[in-house]
Amino acid sequence: MDTLLRSQAPRTTADDTADAALAGRAMRDAEAFTTLYRAYALDVYHYCYRRLGNREAAEDATSQIFINAYTGLHRLGKKPFRPWLFAIARNVVVDTHRSRRSWFPLDETFDREDNGPSPETIAIDLEQRDTVQQLLRQLPTRDREVVELRLAGLTGAEIAQTLNCSREAVRSAHYRAMQRIREFVTEEGVIEP
């Protein structure tokens, strides 16, 4: 998780040159592509997850992106690998969004009932999400990371692996965070100053 939260080191020409060499070798040697996959899979997954908002969809999209990249290596030419890969990612995400759309003839839409949440429900949900974000910002960094990963659906063991710490450290941080959040919130649910 630490690597996800800190900003990445700026890319250098040497990085682009190394990627170009690996991409060139990958057309003849699958192991070279494996190296590129390992270097970029997590970044691609996070991009997909942010755009699609769903773990399974992001995993599927990530797989499709690397399949497309591997089969399309001959089209890379002199372009830098990383931007080319993320162009593929953008296209796959757009295609995923398009495939999710429901298409109805215009006549059918007049009789369709909207089963979605009401504007009031959406407003309340957004307000609650903002409140949670305010609370999280007040926590120490490690405690906040644990809560955010827990909210993202990771188990205690997964969080421990991600943060490179023990499960007990995760439990302690989660407990401290919950105690602190309880202190921030009054009985009426309002954040204390």
N, C-alpha and C positions, 0 to 999 in steps of 0.2 A: 504494500500500500504506500510505503514511503516513496517509492519510485513513481507512483501514480500522482501523488500530491505535489511533489517538487517539480519545478519546471525542467523540461528536458534541456540538455546541453545543446547549444546551437549547432546546427548541421554544418559540416565543413565540406570543402571540395573533395577531401580525402574520403569522406563517407560516401559521397556520390560516386567517386571513382571505384571504391571497393564494391558498392552495389552493382555498378555497371559490369565489373569483372565477374561477379557472382551470377548476374543475369545472363551474361554471355556463356558462362560455363553451364548454367542450368539447362540450356537447350540440348546439351549432350549428357549432363550428369544431374540426375534428380537430387542427389545429396546437396548440391549447391543451392537448389531451390529450397530445400529444407532449411538451410541456413537463413535465407531471406524470409521464409515463413516465420521462423523463430524470432527474427529481429522485429517483424512488423505485425504479427498476429494480434498481440494484445492491443496495440494502438488502433488497428483496424476494428477489432471487436468493440472497443470503447466508443469509437466513432459511430459504429452501427447501433450500439445500445442507446447512445444519446439521441440519435435520429429516429430510432424505431420504438424506443421505450419498453422493449420486451426482450428478456434474456434469450428465449428460444428463437425469436425472429433474428436477433443479433447474431446468435451462433450460426443459424442457417445462412444468413447473409455473408458472414465472415467466410464460411466454407465455400460459398459460391464465388466470392471475390477471388479467393486463392485458386480455385479451379479455373476461373476465367483468366487470371493472370498467367498461370502455368501454360494453359493452352494457347494464350495469345503472346507469349514471349517473343515470337518471331516478328511481331508488329512493334515491339519496343523501340528498335532502332537505336538512335543516339539520345533519346529522351532519358532524363533521370528517372530511376526506378520508383522512388518514393512518391513523387507527384503523380506518376502514371498509375501506380497502384491505387492511390486515393481517388483518382478519376474513375477507375473501375468501381471502387467502393461507392462513390456518389451515384453512379449509374445503377448499380444493384439496389441501393436503398430506394432510389426513385422508382425502379421497377417494382419493388416490394410494396411501396405505398400504392402504386397504381393497381396492383393485383388485389389489394385489400378493399378497394372501392366497390361499392354496390351500384350497379347500373339498373335503373328502372325506366321503362317508358314513361313519358311525361303524364299520360293519362292515369297510370297507376299511382303516381305520387299524390294526387289529390285526395285519395282515400286512405293513404298511409297514416297511421298513428305514430306520433313521435314518442318512443319509449325511453328516450334519453333523459338525463337529469334536467330539472328545471333550472332556469337562470339563477334562482335564489339558492338552490343547492350547490350550483357551481361556485357562486360567490362565497358561500360559507366554507366550502372545501378549500378555495384559494386562501381565504383568511386564516383558516386553520393551518394550512401549509406554511404560510408566512410566519405564523406564531411559532411553529416547530423550528423553522429556520432561525428565527431570532434566538430561541432557546439554545439551539446547537452552537451558534456563534459565541455564546457566553461560556461554553465548556472549554477546559484545557484541550490542547490539540489531540493528545492520545485518546482521551475519553470521547471526544467528538468523532474521531476516526472509527472507534469501535461502534458507536451508535449508528453512524452513517452506514457502515458495512452491515450491521444487523438489519437496518431498515432496507438495505438493498437485497436482503434475503440470505446472506451468508451465515453459516453455522458458527458456533464458537471455535470449532477446530479449524474451519476455513479462515476465520479472522486471524487466529493465532498464526497460521501459515503465512497469510498475507502480510501481517505486521511483523513477522519473524520474532514472535514472543511465545510465551507459554499460554496454555489454555487458562491457567489460574490468573495470569496477568490480564487476560481478556475479561474473565469473570469479574475481577476486581474493578477494572476500568468501567465496565458496564454498570456495576453496582454504584460506583461513585457518581457516574453520570446521571443515573436515575435519581439518586438522592439529591444531587444538585438541582436537577430539573424540578423536583418536588419543592425544593426551597424557593425556586424562582416563581412558582405559580401559587397564587393565593387560592383560597377556597372557591372563589368565583371564577377561577380560570384566567385571571388577568396577570400578566407579567409584572413582577415587582420592579420598581425603579432601580 
